[in-house]
Amino acid sequence: MTFCQNVVYCYTFTMRSKYEQYYNNSVIMTHYMRAKNLSKERLMDNDRMKDSLDSLSIVFIVICCIIILENLLVLIAVFRNKKFHSAMFFFIGNLAFSDLLAGSAYIANIFLSGRRTFDLVPVQWFIREGTAFIALAASVFSLLAIAIGAPRHHGE
């Protein structure tokens, strides 16, 4: 953007957003260089890792798919069976849903890890990391709600 005053003084400046670093690819690279205490060359060598998933990642993806399917079955059972429409089963359904989301978040995390990490902008990186932590926290809080409600429900 160019501003001119009295045609004698002309200067150019760019409008900068306070959020522009959220879309700067080099931030992720700088973070991993500092966090892992690596030089840029060493990090670039790690960046050239293979594109394919290793066998351990495939095992974790299969386990996460099983977790998703099991929790989907629990949700369907709670939804379809009228005798499961009580407060305790609501909490169990909530736990199943949060575990289903956790399995999905971990699958996404596996696919976006490794070499693909450096293709992410910071916003995508925060979403990748944040969804895993939020899903885990939701699962823990659901367990807490079940633990608090179980003694009271058991006495009924």
C-alpha positions in Angstrom: 0.0 0.0 0.0 1.5 3.3 -1.0 0.7 6.6 0.7 1.8 10.0 -0.6 1.6 13.3 1.2 1.9 16.5 -0.9 3.5 14.4 -3.6 6.9 15.0 -2.0 6.9 12.2 0.6 6.0 8.8 -0.7 6.4 5.7 1.3 5.2 2.1 1.1 4.3 -0.1 4.0 2.5 -3.4 4.4 -0.4 -4.0 6.8 0.6 -6.8 9.1 -1.8 -9.0 11.0 -1.1 -10.1 14.6 -2.1 -13.6 13.4 0.3 -13.8 10.4 2.7 -16.2 12.3 -0.2 -18.7 12.5 0.3 -19.3 8.7 4.1 -19.2 8.6 5.6 -22.6 7.8 9.0 -21.8 9.2 7.6 -21.5 12.8 7.2 -25.3 13.0 10.7 -25.9 11.7 12.1 -23.4 14.2 10.1 -25.0 17.1 11.5 -28.5 16.3 15.1 -27.2 15.9 14.9 -25.6 19.4 12.9 -28.4 21.1 15.1 -31.2 19.7 18.3 -29.2 19.7 19.0 -30.0 16.1 20.7 -28.0 13.4 18.7 -27.1 10.3 20.7 -29.6 8.2 20.0 -32.4 10.6 16.3 -31.5 10.8 16.2 -31.5 7.0 17.7 -35.0 6.9 14.9 -36.1 9.3 12.5 -34.2 7.0 13.5 -36.6 4.2 12.1 -39.6 6.0 10.1 -42.1 4.1 6.6 -41.1 3.0 5.0 -44.4 3.8 3.7 -45.5 7.2 5.8 -48.0 9.2 4.3 -51.2 10.6 3.9 -49.8 14.1 1.8 -46.9 12.8 -0.4 -49.3 10.8 -0.9 -51.4 14.0 -2.0 -48.2 15.9 -4.4 -47.2 13.1 -6.0 -50.7 13.2 -6.3 -50.4 17.0 -7.9 -47.0 16.7 -10.3 -48.3 14.0 -11.4 -51.1 16.4 -11.8 -48.5 19.2 -14.0 -46.4 16.9 -16.2 -49.4 15.9 -16.6 -50.6 19.5 -17.7 -47.2 20.7 -20.1 -46.9 17.7 -21.7 -50.1 18.8 -22.1 -48.8 22.4 -23.7 -45.6 21.1 -26.1 -47.6 18.9 -27.0 -49.9 21.7 -27.7 -47.0 24.1 -29.6 -45.1 21.5 -31.8 -48.0 20.3 -32.6 -49.8 23.6 -35.2 -47.9 25.7 -34.1 -49.5 29.0 -30.7 -47.8 28.5 -32.2 -44.4 28.6 -31.2 -43.4 32.1 -28.6 -41.1 33.5 -25.9 -43.7 34.0 -26.2 -44.9 30.4 -26.2 -41.3 29.2 -22.8 -41.0 30.9 -21.6 -44.3 29.3 -22.8 -43.0 25.9 -20.9 -39.8 26.6 -17.8 -41.8 27.4 -18.2 -43.9 24.2 -18.6 -40.8 22.1 -15.5 -39.1 23.6 -13.5 -42.3 23.1 -14.7 -42.5 19.5 -13.5 -38.9 19.0 -10.2 -39.8 20.7 -9.7 -42.7 18.3 -10.4 -40.4 15.3 -8.1 -37.7 16.6 -5.2 -40.2 17.0 -5.7 -41.6 13.5 -5.5 -38.0 12.2 -2.4 -37.4 14.4 -0.7 -40.5 13.0 -1.3 -39.5 9.4 -0.1 -35.9 10.0 3.0 -36.8 12.0 6.6 -37.5 10.9 7.7 -35.8 7.7 4.2 -34.4 7.2 4.6 -32.2 10.3 6.8 -29.8 8.4 4.1 -29.3 5.7 1.7 -28.0 8.4 1.2 -24.4 9.2 1.0 -23.6 12.9 -2.8 -23.4 12.9 -3.0 -26.9 11.5 -0.3 -28.1 14.0 -2.3 -26.7 16.9 -5.5 -28.3 15.7 -3.7 -31.6 15.3 -2.2 -31.5 18.8 -5.2 -29.9 20.4 -7.8 -32.4 19.2 -5.9 -35.3 20.7 -5.6 -33.5 24.1 -9.2 -32.3 24.1 -10.5 -35.8 23.2 -8.4 -37.3 26.0 -9.6 -34.8 28.5 -13.3 -35.4 27.5 -12.8 -39.1 28.0 -11.2 -38.5 31.5 -14.0 -36.2 32.5 -16.6 -38.7 31.3 -15.0 -41.3 33.5 -15.0 -38.9 36.4 -18.8 -38.2 35.9 -19.4 -42.0 35.8 -17.4 -42.5 39.0 -19.3 -39.7 40.8 -22.7 -40.9 39.6 -22.1 -44.7 40.0 -22.4 -45.0 43.8 -25.6 -42.9 43.8 -27.1 -44.8 40.9 -26.1 -48.2 42.4 -28.1 -47.5 45.5 -31.4 -47.0 43.5 
